[in-house]
Amino acid sequence: MDEFRDTAGEPVGADIDTWVRSFTRKESDSSELPPHHPNCLGCGPENPNGHFLSVRRDGDGVIAHHHFDQRHVGAPGIAHGGAVATVMDDLFGFLLYSVGELAVTRRLELDYLTPVLLDNPYILRAAVRSREGRKLHLTSTMEDAGGRSVITATALFIVVEVEHFLKSQKNPRT
Ligand SMILES: CCCCCCCC/C=C\CCCCCCCC(=O)SCCNC(=O)CCNC(=O)[C@H](O)C(C)(C)COP(=O)(O)OP(=O)(O)OC[C@H]1O[C@@H](n2cnc3c(N)ncnc32)[C@H](O)[C@@H]1OP(=O)(O)O
């Protein structure tokens, strides 16, 4: 394999390769699904600025119980819309353990139906609505403890090969 380097000129190819190849299709059970990466902004347990999203299988989809905190504030007492989008995007990323293939977000669309309040418990669910070739059409909801829908989201994920991530390392941002 070619040796890939990051923006600091350090070789990263082997790390990225190991990371991508660590993903395997997870069989259906209710156990917690593994984070995408220890430092993932959505679910990484080692990212102090992240959301620590914890996700389980739920039938054909996934489910998470989550609350936003002061780090995610937009207007006082209300979660920033971008923070909410981060969490919904990351939740979609957990469906890939069922799909069994690597994919990335091409389009993400949210309807903010009511404000998402800080320190309030929410239930998040996501599922694959349909697949056409490489296109995965995904859908999700966030409900409050009373079962009211506060967010609905849809996404288009595109299935990619391992090389997608390797190429990204080969062409660092300028
Ligand atoms: C065993 C496996 C288990 C897996 C387990 C977990 C795996 C975890 C994997 C990864 C961890 C990530 C952690 C998750 C976090 C949340 C997800 C993220 O944050 S992802 C980062 C943000 N997203 C990007 O960085 C993408 C940037 N975009 C791209 O790289 C390209 O645009 C890409 C690869 C998405 C597509 O590029 P093209 O050149 O390959 O494909 P083209 O031809 O442009 O589009 C493909 C098809 O989609 C349609 N399409 C494109 N946009 C569309 C749209 N808006 N609406 C409808 N169709 C659209 C097109 O018409 C085309 O369709 P036609 O093949 O011709 O039928």
The ligand as an SDF file (V2000), in Angstrom:
LIG
                    3D

 67 69  0  0  0  0  0  0  0  0999 V2000
  -18.8770   -3.3500    7.2170 C   0  0  0  0  0  0  0  0  0  0  0  0
  -19.1210   -1.8870    7.3870 C   0  0  0  0  0  0  0  0  0  0  0  0
  -19.7350   -1.4460    8.6380 C   0  0  0  0  0  0  0  0  0  0  0  0
  -19.7490    0.0780    8.7040 C   0  0  0  0  0  0  0  0  0  0  0  0
  -19.8990    0.6320   10.0130 C   0  0  0  0  0  0  0  0  0  0  0  0
  -19.7230    2.1040   10.2080 C   0  0  0  0  0  0  0  0  0  0  0  0
  -18.9380    2.7710    9.1070 C   0  0  0  0  0  0  0  0  0  0  0  0
  -18.6170    4.1790    9.4210 C   0  0  0  0  0  0  0  0  0  0  0  0
  -18.1200    4.8660    8.2030 C   0  0  0  0  0  0  0  0  0  0  0  0
  -17.6980    6.0800    8.2880 C   0  0  0  0  0  0  0  0  0  0  0  0
  -17.6760    6.7370    9.5900 C   0  0  0  0  0  0  0  0  0  0  0  0
  -18.3110    8.0740    9.5210 C   0  0  0  0  0  0  0  0  0  0  0  0
  -18.9000    8.4090   10.8430 C   0  0  0  0  0  0  0  0  0  0  0  0
  -20.3380    8.7290   10.6530 C   0  0  0  0  0  0  0  0  0  0  0  0
  -20.5680   10.1900   10.8780 C   0  0  0  0  0  0  0  0  0  0  0  0
  -21.7180   10.6530   10.0830 C   0  0  0  0  0  0  0  0  0  0  0  0
  -21.4430   10.5960    8.6270 C   0  0  0  0  0  0  0  0  0  0  0  0
  -20.4760   11.6570    8.1700 C   0  0  0  0  0  0  0  0  0  0  0  0
  -20.2330   12.6480    8.8150 O   0  0  0  0  0  0  0  0  0  0  0  0
  -19.7380   11.3990    6.6600 S   0  0  0  0  0  0  0  0  0  0  0  0
  -18.7030   12.8620    6.4280 C   0  0  0  0  0  0  0  0  0  0  0  0
  -19.4010   13.9320    5.6220 C   0  0  0  0  0  0  0  0  0  0  0  0
  -19.5930   13.5440    4.2470 N   0  0  0  0  0  0  0  0  0  0  0  0
  -18.5830   13.5790    3.3600 C   0  0  0  0  0  0  0  0  0  0  0  0
  -17.4650   13.9060    3.6420 O   0  0  0  0  0  0  0  0  0  0  0  0
  -18.9350   13.1810    1.9400 C   0  0  0  0  0  0  0  0  0  0  0  0
  -18.3270   14.1540    0.9310 C   0  0  0  0  0  0  0  0  0  0  0  0
  -18.8250   13.8020   -0.3990 N   0  0  0  0  0  0  0  0  0  0  0  0
  -18.1790   12.8950   -1.1600 C   0  0  0  0  0  0  0  0  0  0  0  0
  -17.1320   12.3910   -0.8030 O   0  0  0  0  0  0  0  0  0  0  0  0
  -18.8390   12.5230   -2.4690 C   0  0  0  0  0  0  0  0  0  0  0  0
  -19.7800   13.5180   -2.8510 O   0  0  0  0  0  0  0  0  0  0  0  0
  -19.6090   11.1540   -2.3560 C   0  0  0  0  0  0  0  0  0  0  0  0
  -18.5860   10.0300   -2.0920 C   0  0  0  0  0  0  0  0  0  0  0  0
  -20.6680   11.1780   -1.2600 C   0  0  0  0  0  0  0  0  0  0  0  0
  -20.3160   10.8570   -3.6610 C   0  0  0  0  0  0  0  0  0  0  0  0
  -19.4360   11.1320   -4.7230 O   0  0  0  0  0  0  0  0  0  0  0  0
  -19.3800   10.1340   -5.9670 P   0  0  0  0  0  0  0  0  0  0  0  0
  -18.5800   10.8440   -7.0100 O   0  0  0  0  0  0  0  0  0  0  0  0
  -18.9050    8.8100   -5.5170 O   0  0  0  0  0  0  0  0  0  0  0  0
  -20.8840    9.9390   -6.4160 O   0  0  0  0  0  0  0  0  0  0  0  0
  -21.8920   10.9250   -7.2300 P   0  0  0  0  0  0  0  0  0  0  0  0
  -21.9170   10.4340   -8.6360 O   0  0  0  0  0  0  0  0  0  0  0  0
  -21.5990   12.3720   -6.9980 O   0  0  0  0  0  0  0  0  0  0  0  0
  -23.2900   10.5980   -6.5140 O   0  0  0  0  0  0  0  0  0  0  0  0
  -23.6890    9.2350   -6.2810 C   0  0  0  0  0  0  0  0  0  0  0  0
  -25.1500    9.0910   -6.5800 C   0  0  0  0  0  0  0  0  0  0  0  0
  -25.9050    9.9140   -5.6740 O   0  0  0  0  0  0  0  0  0  0  0  0
  -26.7750   10.7880   -6.4040 C   0  0  0  0  0  0  0  0  0  0  0  0
  -26.9590   12.0320   -5.6610 N   0  0  0  0  0  0  0  0  0  0  0  0
  -25.9850   12.8680   -5.2850 C   0  0  0  0  0  0  0  0  0  0  0  0
  -26.5020   13.8980   -4.5980 N   0  0  0  0  0  0  0  0  0  0  0  0
  -27.8210   13.6770   -4.5400 C   0  0  0  0  0  0  0  0  0  0  0  0
  -28.9050   14.3520   -3.9160 C   0  0  0  0  0  0  0  0  0  0  0  0
  -28.7000   15.4820   -3.1990 N   0  0  0  0  0  0  0  0  0  0  0  0
  -30.1480   13.8260   -4.0320 N   0  0  0  0  0  0  0  0  0  0  0  0
  -30.3580   12.6850   -4.7280 C   0  0  0  0  0  0  0  0  0  0  0  0
  -29.3650   11.9760   -5.3280 N   0  0  0  0  0  0  0  0  0  0  0  0
  -28.1370   12.4830   -5.2190 C   0  0  0  0  0  0  0  0  0  0  0  0
  -26.0690   10.9720   -7.7330 C   0  0  0  0  0  0  0  0  0  0  0  0
  -26.9750   11.3590   -8.7610 O   0  0  0  0  0  0  0  0  0  0  0  0
  -25.5310    9.5710   -7.9760 C   0  0  0  0  0  0  0  0  0  0  0  0
  -26.5870    8.7670   -8.4070 O   0  0  0  0  0  0  0  0  0  0  0  0
  -26.3890    7.6910   -9.6130 P   0  0  0  0  0  0  0  0  0  0  0  0
  -25.2780    6.7680   -9.1660 O   0  0  0  0  0  0  0  0  0  0  0  0
  -25.9990    8.5070  -10.8080 O   0  0  0  0  0  0  0  0  0  0  0  0
  -27.7220    7.0070   -9.7300 O   0  0  0  0  0  0  0  0  0  0  0  0
  1  2  1  0
  2  3  1  0
  3  4  1  0
  4  5  1  0
  5  6  1  0
  6  7  1  0
  7  8  1  0
  8  9  1  0
  9 10  2  0
 10 11  1  0
 11 12  1  0
 12 13  1  0
 13 14  1  0
 14 15  1  0
 15 16  1  0
 16 17  1  0
 17 18  1  0
 18 19  2  0
 18 20  1  0
 20 21  1  0
 21 22  1  0
 22 23  1  0
 23 24  1  0
 24 25  2  0
 24 26  1  0
 26 27  1  0
 27 28  1  0
 28 29  1  0
 29 30  2  0
 29 31  1  0
 31 32  1  0
 31 33  1  0
 33 34  1  0
 33 35  1  0
 33 36  1  0
 36 37  1  0
 37 38  1  0
 38 39  2  0
 38 40  1  0
 38 41  1  0
 41 42  1  0
 42 43  2  0
 42 44  1  0
 42 45  1  0
 45 46  1  0
 46 47  1  0
 47 48  1  0
 47 62  1  0
 48 49  1  0
 49 50  1  0
 49 60  1  0
 50 51  1  0
 50 59  1  0
 51 52  2  0
 52 53  1  0
 53 54  1  0
 53 59  2  0
 54 55  1  0
 54 56  2  0
 56 57  1  0
 57 58  2  0
 58 59  1  0
 60 61  1  0
 60 62  1  0
 62 63  1  0
 63 64  1  0
 64 65  2  0
 64 66  1  0
 64 67  1  0
M  END
$$$$
